[in-house]
Amino acid sequence: MDSLDSEFTGATVAITGGAGAIGSNLVERLLTYDPEEVVILDDLSSGYRWLLPEDEQVTLIEGSVLDEEKLKRLFKHDPAYVFHLAAHFANKNSVDHPETDLLVNGQGTLKTLQYAHLTGVERFVYASSGCGIYGGDAEIPYEEDDFTIRHDTPYQVTKQLGEMYTYYFHQLYDLPIANARFFNSFGPGEVPGKYRNVIPNFFYWAKQGETLPITGDGTETRDWTYVGDIVDGLVRMAVVEEAVGEPFNLATGGDTQVIEMAEAISDRVETDAGVEYVGRRKWDNKARIVGSIEKSRRVLGYEPETGFEEGLDEVHDWFEDNWDRIRNCAEF
Ligand SMILES: NC(=O)c1ccc[n+]([C@@H]2O[C@H](COP(=O)([O-])OP(=O)(O)OC[C@H]3O[C@@H](n4cnc5c(N)ncnc54)[C@H](O)[C@@H]3O)[C@@H](O)[C@H]2O)c1
């Protein structure tokens, strides 16, 4: 990042959803730049206070992006940069709770944009999602200009809706927005649970000697991207001038099969409980997901640095170090 780092030195940064898996890693990164303050608005519905560093530069406002009073408190800090990561997460959760999904991801994003516009922020970075933009029939690797409006889950609909709102604010009010399309983030900080991603859940089950349930035939692939690399992309999107008004894939450009991932986790945990095939979920239609990172490389200077195996080692270490807390928090 070199000279770009200094943009955050002495700056006030707001993060909605900052106590979550990606947000808490972003907080850690921002602190290395010595900001004036990192202010977080998070209702702790899927985030945890213990994920946040205890640091006088970090302020947590506990509350919802749907709550005007809490939003006023957040924007009273006059942030220069806003990372809007708060969301009702993710696909299965939205199938079970479609109205909450619309409220938080739709109205919550609209409200946060309104305050960012009223207070005049320097950059608004929105956490979009590759799965909410690209269709199963899109050419691999997915490029930013491709998209579908035929989605499989409410979450995909509302993550795209969030992007649409950001473009509207950019076009009508010149709000300097940038859209980060994440592809299957993984890394330390993601507590397993009923609605969480497969990697933390597989670690959780493997550590307890349980069989790993594969919802498909195991040959499906995903572009698992280490959270540290996603954070690096986010930070770049907040300061690179050419990022304004643009979407960027934060991915690796490669993919790994689900069965290979399950075996890699079993090896690390030293379990021989194996896998079981439990059938594909009706909404889970993408056999392969890979994001092109050409644009992110060219415009942002983004380059993922942590490989899949190395990233799994980091998750494994994090589970070992925090097992009691993780076990207490995980809900299925
Ligand atoms: N993890 C991924 O693989 C992935 C992929 C694509 C997009 N994303 C997006 O990235 C963002 C962060 O994802 P994550 O993996 O850290 O998920 P997460 O669930 O760990 O983080 C979301 C945070 O938002 C908070 N939150 C939820 N509802 C809220 C509300 N109404 N008001 C305030 N805070 C609220 C939660 O408590 C949590 O801390 C989300 O917007 C998600 O949609 C994540």
The ligand as an SDF file (V2000), in Angstrom:
LIG
                    3D

 44 48  0  0  0  0  0  0  0  0999 V2000
  -18.1130  -13.5520    4.2070 N   0  0  0  0  0  0  0  0  0  0  0  0
  -18.2890  -13.6500    2.8970 C   0  0  0  0  0  0  0  0  0  0  0  0
  -17.8520  -14.6310    2.2760 O   0  0  0  0  0  0  0  0  0  0  0  0
  -18.9860  -12.5610    2.1380 C   0  0  0  0  0  0  0  0  0  0  0  0
  -19.1610  -12.7120    0.7580 C   0  0  0  0  0  0  0  0  0  0  0  0
  -19.8070  -11.7070    0.0570 C   0  0  0  0  0  0  0  0  0  0  0  0
  -20.2490  -10.5680    0.7090 C   0  0  0  0  0  0  0  0  0  0  0  0
  -20.0790  -10.4600    2.0540 N   0  0  0  0  0  0  0  0  0  0  0  0
  -20.5730   -9.2340    2.7190 C   0  0  0  0  0  0  0  0  0  0  0  0
  -19.5370   -8.7100    3.5330 O   0  0  0  0  0  0  0  0  0  0  0  0
  -20.0820   -8.1000    4.6870 C   0  0  0  0  0  0  0  0  0  0  0  0
  -19.4190   -8.6460    5.9360 C   0  0  0  0  0  0  0  0  0  0  0  0
  -19.5990  -10.0500    5.9470 O   0  0  0  0  0  0  0  0  0  0  0  0
  -19.0450  -10.9520    7.1210 P   0  0  0  0  0  0  0  0  0  0  0  0
  -18.6390  -12.2380    6.5500 O   0  0  0  0  0  0  0  0  0  0  0  0
  -18.0990  -10.1860    7.9550 O   0  0  0  0  0  0  0  0  0  0  0  0
  -20.4050  -11.2070    7.9140 O   0  0  0  0  0  0  0  0  0  0  0  0
  -20.7380  -11.0030    9.4500 P   0  0  0  0  0  0  0  0  0  0  0  0
  -22.1140  -11.5410    9.6630 O   0  0  0  0  0  0  0  0  0  0  0  0
  -19.6420  -11.5740   10.2750 O   0  0  0  0  0  0  0  0  0  0  0  0
  -20.7090   -9.4350    9.6080 O   0  0  0  0  0  0  0  0  0  0  0  0
  -21.8550   -8.6400    9.4770 C   0  0  0  0  0  0  0  0  0  0  0  0
  -21.9180   -7.7410   10.6870 C   0  0  0  0  0  0  0  0  0  0  0  0
  -23.0590   -6.8980   10.5570 O   0  0  0  0  0  0  0  0  0  0  0  0
  -23.7130   -6.8510   11.8270 C   0  0  0  0  0  0  0  0  0  0  0  0
  -25.1130   -6.5410   11.5790 N   0  0  0  0  0  0  0  0  0  0  0  0
  -26.0840   -7.3520   11.1070 C   0  0  0  0  0  0  0  0  0  0  0  0
  -27.2570   -6.6890   11.0460 N   0  0  0  0  0  0  0  0  0  0  0  0
  -27.0020   -5.4270   11.4760 C   0  0  0  0  0  0  0  0  0  0  0  0
  -27.8000   -4.2660   11.6350 C   0  0  0  0  0  0  0  0  0  0  0  0
  -29.1110   -4.2750   11.3500 N   0  0  0  0  0  0  0  0  0  0  0  0
  -27.2240   -3.1370   12.0930 N   0  0  0  0  0  0  0  0  0  0  0  0
  -25.8900   -3.1220   12.3950 C   0  0  0  0  0  0  0  0  0  0  0  0
  -25.0900   -4.1940   12.2790 N   0  0  0  0  0  0  0  0  0  0  0  0
  -25.6460   -5.3250   11.8140 C   0  0  0  0  0  0  0  0  0  0  0  0
  -23.4970   -8.2180   12.4420 C   0  0  0  0  0  0  0  0  0  0  0  0
  -23.6500   -8.2250   13.8440 O   0  0  0  0  0  0  0  0  0  0  0  0
  -22.0710   -8.5070   11.9940 C   0  0  0  0  0  0  0  0  0  0  0  0
  -21.1340   -8.0460   12.9270 O   0  0  0  0  0  0  0  0  0  0  0  0
  -21.5820   -8.3450    4.6220 C   0  0  0  0  0  0  0  0  0  0  0  0
  -22.1860   -7.1940    4.0610 O   0  0  0  0  0  0  0  0  0  0  0  0
  -21.7250   -9.5120    3.6710 C   0  0  0  0  0  0  0  0  0  0  0  0
  -22.9620   -9.4920    2.9960 O   0  0  0  0  0  0  0  0  0  0  0  0
  -19.4630  -11.4200    2.7950 C   0  0  0  0  0  0  0  0  0  0  0  0
  1  2  1  0
  2  3  2  0
  2  4  1  0
  4  5  1  0
  4 44  2  0
  5  6  2  0
  6  7  1  0
  7  8  2  0
  8  9  1  0
  8 44  1  0
  9 10  1  0
  9 42  1  0
 10 11  1  0
 11 12  1  0
 11 40  1  0
 12 13  1  0
 13 14  1  0
 14 15  2  0
 14 16  1  0
 14 17  1  0
 17 18  1  0
 18 19  2  0
 18 20  1  0
 18 21  1  0
 21 22  1  0
 22 23  1  0
 23 24  1  0
 23 38  1  0
 24 25  1  0
 25 26  1  0
 25 36  1  0
 26 27  1  0
 26 35  1  0
 27 28  2  0
 28 29  1  0
 29 30  1  0
 29 35  2  0
 30 31  1  0
 30 32  2  0
 32 33  1  0
 33 34  2  0
 34 35  1  0
 36 37  1  0
 36 38  1  0
 38 39  1  0
 40 41  1  0
 40 42  1  0
 42 43  1  0
M  CHG  2   8   1  16  -1
M  END
$$$$
